[in-house]
């Protein structure tokens, strides 16, 4: 054996015998966090907040958010599905990512089996929101006005065919009303601009999405489509109003399928620590959003059950002519 071969063998042996702690630990470079909606919306704000806390708590690479809009969240999630499964690209999923896109079959290549879910962090019921100076003081006022002026009251939703559009269609069907529906793509930013400029009379989205405008007295909530009172805002529930409709979104976190289990475990641990932090809990308590954790062991089953229930409901609405597919 030559001296060069001997040195090479020694180097290999030394690497094999090195303690695990001497090897690079995840993450040792920047982690990209895809938010499939525009900057400034509710999902963007929540994911940025918890990710910033993770970034502060974790040594090594930085965690940074990248907004990739389009396709009712499908554009960003498709990029996540195609990313290298090494833990350096993760992303956030919402209702439309899990329900609307796969149910409508918008992209043949879109399949949640291409992802590994590791957390649910929030639940967010949809809500009816109006300008603070609106004549509609209660949901009953709005319903009465809509019946008296069918097709005239302008209601903003985020995407035609999406969750909020479905909520409005169900609301119309249950209350015998007819609104003028105006769609804004790319999250809540367009809705906010429209209600501030009097382009809309009403918007439907979560209270958390409009928390800053609620807090400064610019807008107010009339109704939240839930059975549980909001922990932040005193807004009537649909159950209290006698309207049999519960709907809303959520935020999930995922990595590409094939990401090693130890990395998934690390991500779950880091985000759970950020979720449990006083900083996140005190912040989210002021946003009108309900923190609602599920870890990797439970979140996939929850998604499967939620998909089945909502797909069955939406198929029934197709059969009854309320929506089309």
Secondary structure, 3 states (H helix, E strand, C coil): CCHHHHHHHHHHHHHHHCCHHHCCCCCCCCEEEEECCCCCCHHHHHHHHHHHHHHHHCCCCCEEEEECCCHHHHHHHHHHHHCCCCCCEEEEECHHHHHHHHHHCCCCCCCHHHEEEEEEEEEEEEEEEEECCCCCCCHHHHHHHHHHCCCCCEEEECCCCCHHHHHHHHHHHHHCCCCEEEECCCCCHHHHHHHHCCCCCEEEEECHHHHHHHHCCCEEEEEECCCCCCCCCCCCECCCCCCCCCCEEEEEEEEECCCCHHHHHHHHHHHHHHHHCHHHHHHHCCCCCEEEEEEHHHHHHHHHHHHHHHHHHHHHHHHCCCCCC
